[in-house]
Amino acid sequence: MSKPVVAIVGRPNVGKSTLFNRLAGGLVAIVEDRPGVTRDRLYRDSEWLGRKFTIIDTGGIEFKNEQTSISTQMRRQAEIAIEEADVIVLVIDAQNPLTPEDEMIAQTLRRSGKPVVIAANKVEDFSKVELYEFYSLGLGEPIPISAVHGMNVGDLLDQVISYFPSEQEEEYDPDIIKIAAIGRPNVGKSSLVNALLGEERVIVSNVPGTTRDAIDSAFEHEGKHYILIDTAGMRRKGRIEELTERYSVSRSLRAVDRSDVVLMLIDGSEGVTEQDKKIAGYAHESGKGIILVVNKWDLVEKDEKTMNRFEKDIREQLGFMQYAPTLFISAKTGQRVNRLLELVDFVAEQNSTRITTATINTLVREWVHLNPPPTDKGRRLKILYITQVGVKPPTFVCFVNDPELMHFSYKRYLENQLRKSFGFEGSPIHLVVRQKDEEKE
């Protein structure tokens, strides 16, 4: 199931980003440590007491250079957070009295009906803290914390996760391939959904934000069953601004979490954008099967080299996703759409591929012979053996004499050899390095 979303809101200088970093810093599982993976996002995954969730930081938001009052800016921040979040954490400064901005944000949050937890930050002495004034916000009991030192943050998280919806079992047959169509607003996600379904199951409009929530559509093609998740509507009508665009990611996150294969749509008339990198990066780190779908190809003026140039640009912009196949389509005219499900089946199979330990290690000896591991201060890395421990994505554990000797370039070499030998096209590979006692081996 998809992870709940927690938004951190509040006026400037109350410690929102400090709390964000506290929640994310020691809890985010870094799937890969290699150059090229985009990580500069306003959201992170976190976990508390076994419940995984996504946190959004509303700090540091840039506004257009216009004459806009502080109150209007704060209202827009809160409104955006409300729309995307399941639970909202309102951060206030416990060392200072309430301000009009605090009260304005609280008023907006009360109207939303969303669960709100007040984090009274910057508390230095918990034995002398007085928070009576903050009850006037009408949002329940404030929880005193120190985000800088991590004090009482556990109590805050206890309250936050108490509002999460109960975890449910997967509602679909595990053999059904779940496909998430993701991407920026107005790249043609709903049009693609309709083209695949062959009917107008989703309202199509050239106004970004027509579809407000993810819509699941079950369908059958050549005897195979699929669930198509449309994530259109990642921003609201009347809120089409840079600020809102920053938060358009969250619905894609939920769809990615629930999917087996991700169709990452890119607007062929615009090329790869920073927002595309962020959305694609999350799918990559989540270990999903991925297809890069360049839509609106009918609108692009082309010559015999246009497709190759665009393909090269994609590989440069999405350097961490070299494994993902690319398909150039027009959802509007139906160009190449008929090839998409065949590619989905192939990528889903690649993402679920399992290789025996004996087969892998027969080849590992050849790989090591062709390219011996590096040495460091006279010590050489020894690859003892590699075994596959999971699928979706294919996950391998590489046992070595000393993990510190595994340079990222040699790890990349091993991953490339795994791909060269077994494919895994359209699927990330997770390679975990662990130490093994040579004598016991």
N, C-alpha and C positions, 0 to 999 in steps of 0.2 A: 504494500500500500504506500501511498505518497506520504512524505514527511510533513508534519505540521510546520507552519511558518510563524516565527516570532519576530515582531518588529520592535526596535528600540527607538523611542521618540522622546522629544524634549527640546527645550530651547538651547541655544548655544552655551557652551562652557559649563555644562552640568555633569559631564563625564560619560556621555553616551559612547563615544569611541573607546574609552578606557574599559567600560563594561563589555563592549563588543569584543575587544581583544582578550579580555579576561575569560569570556565564555568560549571563544574560539581558539585561543592560543595553545593551550595544552591538550585540546580535545579533538582537533581536526586531524584526521588520518590522511597523511600525505601519501597518495597512491604512488606517485612517481617523483623522483628527484632528478630532473634532467632539464637542460636548457630548452626553452621553447614553449613550455606549458604555461598558459596564461593563468595567473592567480590573482591579478589585481582587481578583484570584484568587491562589490558592496555587500556580498552575502557569503556566509560560511556554513558548513554543516557542523553540528555539535551534538552532544549526547549527555544525558543525565539519567541515572538510575535505569539504564537500558532503553530509554526512549530517545530516538534520534529525531532531530529537528533542524530546520534551517533558520538562521538568524540574519536579519537585515539591519544594517546600521544606517540611520538617516542623517548621520553627521557628515559635514563637509560637502553638502549638496551645493552645486553651483547653479546660480540663476542667470537668466538673461540680463544683460545690462539695461535695465529699465527702471523707471520710477515706481517701485513697488514697496508698499509699506511692510514693516516687519510682521505685523499681524497677518497680512495676507500671505506672506511667505510661510509663516508657521502653520497657518490653516492648511495650505497646500501640502506641506510635509505630512501633517497628521492625516489628511484625507487619503493620501496615497498609501500610507502605512496601513490605514484601516482597511482599504480595499484588498490589499494583498495578504494580510496577516490573519492567523487564527487566534493568536493571543498578542496583546500589545503590552510592552513594558514602558511605562512613563517614568523617565528619570528626572528627579528634581534635586536641587541643591539643599541638603539639610542644614547647611551652615548659614543660610540666608533666608529671609522671609519670602513668601510667595510673591511672584511678579504677575503683572497682567498677562504676560505671554503664557505662564504656567496655567493660569485660569482659563485662557482662551483655548489652549490645547485640550485641557480637561473637559471643557464644555463640548468640544467636537467629539471627543472620545465617548462621552456619556450618550450622546445622540446615536452613536453607532450601534450600540447594543453588543459590541464585542467585549470579551473578557479583557480587563485591564488590571495589571499589577503595578503598584507604585513602588519604585525603587528610590528611597531617600538616600542619596549618595553623599560621599565625603564625610561620613561619620567617623570621628576620631576616638571618642570615648563612649562606648556603648552603655556604660553605667549611668551616664548623665544625659543621654539623648532625649529630647522632647520633640514630639512630632504632632502635637495636638492641632497645630495650625493646618496641617496638610489633610486632616479629615474633612475640611471644608470643601475639598475638591469633589467630594461625593463619589469617590471611586474605591472606597473600602479602606482597609487598614494599610498604612504605609509600612514598608519593610526597610529598616535601616541597614545600609551596607557600606562597605568601603571597597569600591571597584579596584582602587590602586593596590590594596593589600589583599584583596580576595575575601575579606571578612564578611560573613553572613550571606555570601552569594549562594551557598547551598540552600539556605532557607528560601531565598528568592526563587531559585529554580524549582524547589519543591512546589511552590505555589503556582509557578508557570505551568508545569507539566500536569498539574491537577485539572487544568482546563482543556487538556488535549482530548480529542475524541478517542474512544476506546479502540484498541487495535482489533482489526477484523481479519479473518482468514481470507486468502485470495478468492475472489468470487468467480473467477473464470477457470476453465479447464486448463491445466498446465501445458497441454499440447497445443493450445491456441496461441498463435503468434500475436503479440500485442505491439502495435506500431504507433509511435508517437510522431506526429507532424509538428515540428517546432521551428522557431525562427522569429525574426523581428515582425512587428505589425506590418500588414499590407504587403507581404511577400507572396501571397497566394495560397496560404495553407487551406483555407476553406474551399477554394477552387480545386485544389488537388484532391481533397477529401471527396468532393462531389464527382470528380473525374474517375476516381478509383471505384466509388460506389455505383456510378452509373445513374445516379438520381440526385435530385436536389434535397439531400438529407440535411444540409447545413446552409443557412442563409448566407449568400455571398453579397458583399458590398465593397465598394472601393473606399469606404470610410473605415480606417483602422479602428478596431474595437467593436465590430458588430456582434461577435460572439463573446459573451461575457465570461463563460466558464468552459472548462474542458468538456467535450461531448464524446461519448463512446458510441461507436457504431459497429455492430457485429455484421460480418458479411462472409460469404463463401465464394471461392474462386477455384475452379478445376478440382473440386473435392477437398480443398483445404480451407480451414476456418481461421479467421482473423478478427482482431478487435482493433479498430482504428480510432486513435485518440486525437481529436482536433484541439489545438491550444490557441486558436485564434482569439482575438479580443484581449490582448495583453495590455491594453490601455483603454481608458474610457473616452467616449465622445466628449468634447469640450475640455479635455485635459491633455491635448496633444502638444506637449512641450518637452524640452530637454529633461526637465526634472522628472516627469512621469516616465520617460524612456528608461531612466535609470532603474525603475522598478518593474519594467515589463518582463524581467527574467523569471519571476517567481512561479508563474503558471507553467512555464516550460520546465522548471525544476520538478514540479509535481508530476507532470506527464512523463518526463524522463524516468523518474523513480519507478513508475508503474509499467514501463515498456520493456520489450525485448530488443526491438530494433528502432532506431531513431532516424527519421527522415529530416535531416538538417537542411532547411530551405534557405537558399541564397538568391537574392534578386539579381538576375543576370544583367539588368540594365544599370545596376549600381555597383556591383562587385562586393567584396568582403569588407565588412565594417567592424569597428571595435565591438559593437554589440553582438555581431555574429561570433566573434572570437570568444566572448564570454559564455554565450549559450552553448557553443560547440565544446568549449573547454569543460563545462560541467558534464556533458554527456560522455566525453572522453574519460574523465576521472571517475565517473560512475560505472565504467566498464561495459557500456551498452554497445551492441552492434550499431554501426553508423554508416549511413549513406549520405553523401553530399549531393543534394538535389538543386541544381541551378535552374530556377524557374524563370519564366518570361523570356525564354530564349528567342521567341518569335519577335520580340521588340528590339533585338540587338542587330545592328548593321554588321554584316559578316562578310569575310572573305575566306579563302581556303586555310588561313592560319589563325582565325579568330578563336576557335575552340581550343587550340593548343596554347595560345597566349593566355586565355582565361584559366585553363588548367594549371599552367605554370604559376600564375598569380595566386591561385588558391593554395597550392603547395607551399608557396613562400609565406603567405599570410597565416596559414594553419599548419605551421611546421611540425606540430606535435601530432598531426593526424594524417601522416603520409599513407597509412594503411587503408584509409577509407576510400571506397570507389566513388566515382563522380558520374552523375547522369544529368545530361542537359535536356530539359523538357519545356513544354508549354502546357500548363494545366488548362489554359483557356482553349487552345486548339486541339489538345490531346496528343501533341507530338511526343513520342517515346514514352508516354505514360504506361502503355501496355507492357513495357519492359521492367517496370518498377517492382511488381510483385515477384517476378522471377528472381530479381536481385535481392529482395527482402528474404526470400526462402534461402538463398545461398548464404547471405550474411548471417542469418539466424543459425544455420547449420555450422558455419565457421565458428561462431561464438560459443557453440556447444560441443565443439570437437574435443575428444579426449584421446591422448596418446599414451601408450603403455610405457612404463619406466624402462623396460629393456630396450625398446625401440629408441627412446630418446638417448640413452647412454651409449648405445652403439655409435650413434652419430656424434655425441659429445666428445668422444675420444678423437674422432677425426677433426672436429673443430679446434680442439686444443692443439693437435699436431700441426694444423695449418697455421694457427695464430696462437703461439704460446702465451699464457697469462703474464702480466707485467711483474716486475720485481720492485721492492721498495726497501732500500737500505740492506740489500743482500737477501731479503726474504721474498720468496716467490709464492704467488697465489696458486693454490692447488684446488682444482675443481674435482671434488670427490664423486658427486653424482647429482643429477637433477631428476626430480619427480613432479608429476602434475598432481595438484591437490584440489583443483576445482575447475568449474566451467562458468560461463556467463559472468565475467570473462574467463578465458583460459588462464589459470593461475598456476605458476610453477614455483617450487622451492629449490634453490640451488645451494647445496651443502658444500662448504669450503673450509679450509684450514683456518682462515682468519678473514672475516668480513671486511676489516679495515683495508685489506689489500685489494678489494674489488673496486677498481676505478670505474666511474660511470661510463667511460668509453668502451671498456671491455664488457660491461653489462649490456650496453647497447649492441655490441657485436653478437653476444649470445642471443639476444632477442631477434636480431636480424637473421641469424642462422635458423632459429626456430621458425620464423616466417618463411624463409627460403625452402625449408624442408617440409613444412606442414601446412603452409598457407596462412590461415587465420585472417583472410582478407575481410576487411570491414570490422575487425574486432581488435580492441586493445589487448595487450598481453601484460599481465602482472607477473613480474619476476622478483621473488623475495629471496634475499641472501641470508643464510644462517650458518652458524659455526657447527662443525661436526668433529668429534675426536678422531684423529687419523688412526691411532693405535687400535681403537675399538672397531674401526672400519676394517 
